[in-house]
Amino acid sequence: MSHITLDCIGLPCPQPVLRVKDALEQGARQLEVLVDNEASKNNVLRFAQHQGHTAASTDRPEGCFAILVTAAETPVPQADDPDLYRCAPPAATRLVYVISSDSMGRGSEELGWALLQTYIQTIKEIKPLPDKILFYNSGVKLVTAASGALEALKQLQDQGVEILACGTCLDFFQLKSAMRVGQISNMYTIMDAMASADKLVSPF
């Protein structure tokens, strides 16, 4: 047995790991393992590397992953660890919300302002919570005394969400003294937060 493909799509953890273990014990030298969730991908990689084999994954369409496992020439026996067969949760996603206007949608500005405040008030109900919420352009009005979303933003901040508001934008609208939540930031920090995020969410 040399190169085989294990189609583990649809199989719950820890079945993909157990199938990889069986195939390697039966003499497979190279395995292509297909899985459809992060937990299974991470567990197969962790198991193979723990046993001294090499393993790397590539993304496939529709959220699937292909993991190439190459057996070591001289495997180093490792004690069987029950933790290797447990389903490790996927790594946390760096989620960033971007608020770049003081109105949600097009049409009535008054309605858009009300909708945006409700949108922000709802963020705390959606899991996972974001790492950061970025406010720039007229979106900075949401962190000032005139905002109806201040209490929601303060609650999010208390839960560890970083609230960043563009200092240049606050100056432009003459709102620095009216700021009531978050930190004054700059374009470099805002760009860095966006570039390092795994996912950006915006209501616009």
C-alpha positions in Angstrom: 0.0 0.0 0.0 1.6 3.3 -1.0 -0.6 6.3 -1.9 -4.2 6.3 -0.9 -7.0 8.8 -0.5 -9.2 8.8 2.5 -12.5 10.6 1.9 -13.6 11.6 5.4 -16.0 14.3 4.4 -19.1 14.1 6.6 -17.4 12.0 9.2 -17.5 13.4 12.8 -14.4 13.7 15.0 -12.5 11.6 15.8 -13.3 9.3 12.9 -10.9 11.0 10.4 -8.0 10.6 12.8 -8.8 6.9 13.5 -9.0 6.2 9.7 -5.6 7.8 9.2 -4.1 5.8 12.1 -5.5 2.5 10.6 -4.1 3.3 7.2 -0.6 4.1 8.5 -0.6 1.0 10.6 -1.5 -1.0 7.5 1.6 0.3 5.6 0.3 3.4 3.7 3.3 5.7 2.8 1.3 8.7 1.7 -2.3 9.7 2.4 -4.5 12.4 1.0 -7.2 13.0 3.7 -10.3 14.9 2.7 -12.2 16.6 5.6 -14.9 19.3 5.8 -14.3 21.0 9.1 -11.5 22.8 10.9 -11.6 20.5 14.0 -10.9 17.4 11.9 -8.2 19.1 9.9 -6.4 20.3 13.0 -6.7 16.9 14.7 -5.3 15.0 11.7 -2.4 17.4 11.4 -1.7 17.1 15.2 -1.9 13.3 15.2 0.4 12.9 12.2 3.0 15.3 13.5 2.9 13.7 17.0 3.7 10.4 15.4 6.7 11.9 13.5 5.1 12.0 10.1 4.9 15.1 7.9 1.5 16.7 7.2 0.3 19.8 5.4 -3.2 21.0 4.4 -4.6 22.9 1.5 -8.0 24.5 1.2 -10.6 23.0 -1.2 -13.8 24.6 -2.5 -16.9 24.7 -0.3 -15.0 24.7 3.0 -13.2 21.4 2.5 -9.6 20.6 3.3 -7.1 18.2 1.7 -4.4 17.0 4.1 -1.3 15.3 2.7 0.3 12.9 5.2 3.7 11.4 4.3 4.9 8.6 6.6 8.3 9.0 8.2 11.0 6.7 6.8 11.7 5.5 10.4 8.7 6.2 12.5 9.5 7.1 16.1 7.1 5.2 18.4 5.1 7.5 20.6 2.9 6.6 23.6 -0.8 6.5 22.6 -2.2 9.7 23.9 -6.1 9.8 24.2 -6.0 13.6 23.7 -5.0 13.0 20.1 -8.4 11.5 19.4 -10.4 14.4 21.0 -11.9 17.0 18.8 -9.9 20.2 19.3 -12.0 23.4 18.6 -10.9 25.5 15.6 -8.6 28.4 16.3 -10.5 31.6 17.3 -11.3 33.9 14.4 -10.1 37.5 14.5 -13.4 39.3 13.8 -13.4 43.0 13.2 -16.5 45.2 12.6 -16.1 48.3 10.5 -18.5 51.3 10.9 -17.7 54.0 8.3 -20.9 56.0 8.2 -23.5 57.4 10.5 -26.4 55.9 8.4 -27.2 52.3 7.6 -28.5 51.8 4.1 -29.8 54.4 1.6 -32.9 56.5 1.7 -33.9 58.3 4.9 -30.9 59.5 6.9 -33.1 59.6 10.0 -34.0 56.0 9.5 -30.5 55.0 8.7 -29.2 56.6 11.9 -31.8 54.7 13.9 -31.0 51.4 12.1 -27.3 51.8 12.7 -27.7 52.3 16.4 -29.9 49.2 16.6 -27.3 47.3 14.6 -24.6 48.2 17.1 -26.9 47.3 20.0 -27.4 43.9 18.5 -23.6 43.1 18.1 -23.4 41.8 21.7 -26.1 39.2 20.9 -24.1 37.7 18.0 -21.3 35.2 18.7 -18.4 35.3 18.5 -17.9 38.9 19.7 -15.5 40.9 17.5 -12.0 41.6 18.6 -12.3 45.2 17.5 -14.9 47.7 16.2 -13.4 50.4 14.0 -15.1 53.8 13.5 -14.1 56.3 10.9 -15.5 59.0 8.7 -19.0 60.0 10.0 -19.1 56.6 11.8 -17.2 58.2 14.7 -20.5 59.9 15.7 -21.5 56.6 17.2 -18.9 56.9 20.0 -20.0 60.4 21.0 -22.6 61.8 23.4 -25.2 62.0 20.7 -25.2 58.3 20.1 -28.0 56.0 21.2 -25.6 53.0 21.1 -23.2 54.2 23.9 -24.4 51.8 26.5 -24.1 48.8 24.1 -20.6 49.9 23.1 -19.6 50.2 26.8 -20.9 46.7 27.5 -18.9 45.4 24.5 -15.8 47.2 25.7 -16.2 45.7 29.2 -16.3 42.3 27.5 -12.9 42.9 25.9 -13.9 44.3 22.5 -11.5 47.1 21.5 -13.3 50.3 20.3 -11.2 52.4 18.0 -12.2 55.8 16.6 -10.3 57.7 13.9 -8.7 60.8 15.5 -8.6 62.7 12.2 -12.3 62.0 11.7 -13.2 63.2 15.2 -11.2 66.4 14.5 -12.9 67.0 11.2 -16.4 66.8 12.8 -15.2 68.6 15.9 -16.3 65.7 18.1 -13.2 64.9 20.2 -14.6 66.5 23.3 -17.9 64.6 22.8 -16.3 61.1 22.7 -17.6 58.9 25.4 -16.3 55.4 24.7 -13.3 53.8 23.1 -9.9 55.0 22.1 -8.7 57.6 19.7 -6.8 55.9 16.9 -5.0 56.6 13.7 -5.1 55.3 10.1 -2.0 53.0 10.6 -3.7 51.2 13.5 -7.0 51.0 11.6 -5.3 49.6 8.5 -3.3 47.1 10.6 -6.5 45.9 12.4 -8.2 45.4 9.0 -5.2 43.7 7.4 -4.7 41.2 10.3 -8.4 40.3 10.7 -9.6 36.9 9.6 -13.0 38.4 8.8 -14.4 42.0 8.4 -18.1 42.7 8.9 -19.7 46.0 7.9 -23.4 47.1 7.7 -22.7 49.1 4.5 
